[in-house]
Amino acid sequence: MSEGEKTQNVAKLESRIDLLSIIGEVEGHEALGERTKTTRYEHILPRLARVEDDDKIEGLLVLLNTVGGDVEAGLAIAEMIASLSKPTVSLVLGGGHSIGVPLAVSSDYSFIVPSATMVIHPVRTSGTFIGVMQTYRNMEKTQDRITGFIADHSRISQDRIEELMLDTSLLVKDVGTMLDGREAVKEGLIDEVGGIREALAKLHSLIAQKKDKDKETGVTD
């Protein structure tokens, strides 16, 4: 791995597992300020394609500490992770807020540390806002894409996600819900409370299961 690659969001572990970190704000089509920590989707997407294509890579571990960010970019990364044939495990550290929620649930199995939090809130928009019904409908469709993805990749229902999004009793000057690690598991968003030890152990287990299944079906590397 070149010196330049070491500074990117993907690192290869010794055990043929790739490590993907999603930190700060997920950057979309517009570049954010130099002082803002960002995850750039144009860096992540081709690297995920490499993970799928490289026979030497057996699994992917996703570490998240993100405040959210661009919806289109976040969903693009989440869909890529969800469509990988290699075993994937995610671990929420610090925070997995906003569009970080579908990123957290996009893996085959998800963990969250007890002190981490996940914030679920309605879709926001920036820039020019046209006050017509079509604008609201488009935002509603975008929100449905997000809640639908979360429901499809976790144990929480779409109706419950929307309830949490629209709660007015928990966030100061905002609408939505903040869940700590254990609450996120209780709600069915995340599979299990745990840290890096548990996440790596689960990923190795999934890799072993895939190898056994491939042997049974006659699939070879």
C-alpha positions in Angstrom: 0.0 0.0 0.0 1.4 3.4 -1.0 2.0 6.2 1.4 -0.9 8.1 -0.1 -3.3 5.3 0.4 -2.6 5.1 4.1 -4.2 8.5 4.6 -7.5 7.4 3.0 -10.6 5.9 4.8 -9.8 2.3 3.9 -6.9 0.3 5.4 -6.1 -3.4 5.0 -5.6 -5.4 8.1 -3.2 -8.3 8.3 -6.0 -10.8 8.4 -7.2 -10.0 4.9 -9.9 -7.7 6.3 -10.3 -4.2 5.0 -11.1 -1.4 7.5 -13.3 1.4 6.4 -13.7 4.5 8.6 -16.6 6.9 8.1 -15.8 10.0 10.2 -16.9 13.6 10.6 -19.4 14.7 7.9 -20.3 12.8 4.8 -19.4 15.1 2.0 -21.6 15.3 -1.1 -21.2 17.1 -4.4 -20.1 20.3 -2.6 -16.7 20.5 -0.9 -16.8 21.4 2.8 -14.4 23.7 4.7 -10.8 22.7 5.2 -11.3 22.7 9.0 -14.1 20.1 8.7 -13.4 16.4 9.0 -15.1 14.7 6.1 -15.7 11.4 4.5 -15.7 11.9 0.7 -18.0 9.5 -1.2 -15.9 9.7 -4.4 -13.0 8.2 -2.4 -15.1 5.5 -0.7 -17.2 4.1 -3.7 -14.2 2.9 -5.8 -12.5 1.4 -2.8 -15.7 -0.6 -2.0 -15.7 -1.8 -5.6 -12.1 -2.9 -5.0 -13.1 -4.8 -1.8 -15.7 -6.7 -3.9 -13.3 -7.5 -6.7 -10.2 -8.4 -4.8 -10.1 -12.1 -3.9 -7.5 -11.5 -1.3 -10.0 -9.4 0.8 -12.3 -11.7 2.9 -14.3 -9.2 4.9 -15.0 -5.5 5.7 -15.1 -3.8 9.1 -16.8 -0.4 9.1 -16.0 2.1 11.9 -18.4 5.0 12.3 -18.2 8.3 14.2 -20.2 10.6 12.0 -22.6 13.6 12.4 -24.3 12.7 9.2 -24.1 14.8 6.0 -25.2 14.6 2.4 -28.2 12.2 1.9 -27.4 11.1 -1.6 -23.7 10.4 -0.8 -24.6 8.6 2.4 -27.2 6.4 0.8 -24.8 5.6 -2.1 -22.1 4.4 0.3 -24.8 2.5 2.4 -26.1 0.7 -0.8 -22.6 -0.2 -1.8 -21.8 -1.8 1.6 -25.2 -3.6 1.6 -24.6 -5.1 -1.9 -21.1 -6.5 -1.1 -20.8 -10.3 -1.3 -18.0 -10.3 1.3 -19.1 -10.4 5.0 -19.4 -7.0 6.6 -19.6 -5.8 10.2 -20.1 -2.2 11.4 -19.2 -0.6 14.7 -20.6 2.8 15.9 -18.1 4.7 18.0 -19.0 8.1 19.4 -21.9 8.8 17.0 -23.8 7.5 14.0 -26.2 10.4 13.5 -28.6 11.3 10.7 -27.5 9.7 7.4 -25.0 7.7 9.6 -28.0 5.5 10.7 -28.4 3.8 7.3 -24.6 3.6 7.1 -24.5 1.7 10.4 -27.2 -0.8 9.5 -26.0 -1.4 5.9 -23.6 -4.2 7.1 -24.4 -7.9 7.7 -24.1 -7.3 11.5 -23.8 -4.2 13.5 -22.4 -3.2 16.9 -22.4 0.0 19.0 -20.4 0.9 22.1 -22.5 1.8 25.2 -21.5 5.4 25.2 -22.2 6.1 21.5 -25.3 7.8 20.3 -27.5 7.8 17.2 -29.7 10.7 16.3 -32.8 10.2 14.1 -34.4 13.3 12.7 -36.4 14.5 9.6 -34.6 15.3 6.4 -33.2 18.8 6.2 -32.5 21.0 3.2 -30.1 23.9 2.6 -29.9 26.6 -0.1 -32.9 27.9 -1.9 -36.2 26.6 -0.7 -39.3 26.9 -2.9 -42.4 27.0 -0.7 -44.7 24.8 -2.8 -46.3 21.4 -2.3 -43.9 19.7 -4.7 -40.9 20.6 -2.5 -42.6 19.0 0.5 -43.4 15.9 -1.6 -39.9 15.5 -2.8 -38.5 15.8 0.7 -41.1 13.2 1.9 -39.9 10.8 -0.9 -36.3 11.3 0.2 -37.2 10.6 3.8 -39.1 7.5 2.7 -35.9 6.3 0.9 -34.0 6.7 4.1 -36.5 5.1 6.5 -37.2 2.3 4.0 -33.5 1.4 3.8 -33.1 1.4 7.5 -36.2 -0.8 8.0 -35.0 -3.2 5.3 -31.5 -3.6 6.9 -32.4 -3.7 10.6 -35.1 -5.1 13.0 -37.0 -1.7 13.4 -40.2 -1.0 11.5 -40.5 2.0 9.1 -43.4 3.3 11.2 -41.4 3.2 14.4 -38.5 5.1 12.7 -40.9 7.8 11.6 -42.2 8.0 15.2 -38.7 8.6 16.5 -38.0 11.1 13.7 -41.0 13.2 14.7 -40.7 13.1 18.5 -40.7 16.7 19.9 -40.0 15.8 23.6 -36.3 14.8 23.5 -34.1 17.2 21.4 -33.7 20.8 22.5 -34.8 23.1 19.7 -35.2 20.2 17.3 -37.4 17.3 16.3 -36.2 13.7 16.6 -34.7 11.2 18.9 -31.2 10.6 20.4 -30.5 6.9 21.3 -27.6 5.7 23.3 -26.0 2.3 22.5 -28.3 0.1 24.6 -31.4 2.0 23.4 -30.4 1.6 19.8 -30.2 -2.2 20.3 -33.5 -2.2 22.2 -35.2 -0.4 19.3 -33.8 -2.9 16.8 -31.6 -0.4 15.0 -28.3 -2.1 15.9 -27.8 -5.8 16.5 -25.6 -5.8 19.6 -23.7 -3.7 22.1 -20.0 -4.3 21.8 -16.6 -2.9 20.9 -13.8 -3.7 18.5 -13.1 -7.2 20.1 -16.7 -8.3 19.5 -16.9 -6.7 16.1 -13.7 -8.5 14.8 -14.8 -11.8 16.4 -18.1 -11.6 14.6 -16.5 -10.7 11.3 -14.1 -13.6 11.5 -17.1 -15.9 12.4 -19.0 -14.6 9.3 -16.0 -15.2 7.1 -15.6 -18.7 8.4 -19.3 -19.4 7.8 -19.0 -18.1 4.2 -16.0 -20.3 3.5 -17.9 -23.4 4.8 -20.9 -22.5 2.7 -18.7 -22.0 -0.4 -17.1 -25.4 0.1 -20.6 -27.0 0.3 -21.6 -25.4 -2.9 -18.4 -26.1 -4.7 -17.3 -22.4 -4.9 -13.6 -21.9 -4.9 -11.3 -18.8 -4.8 
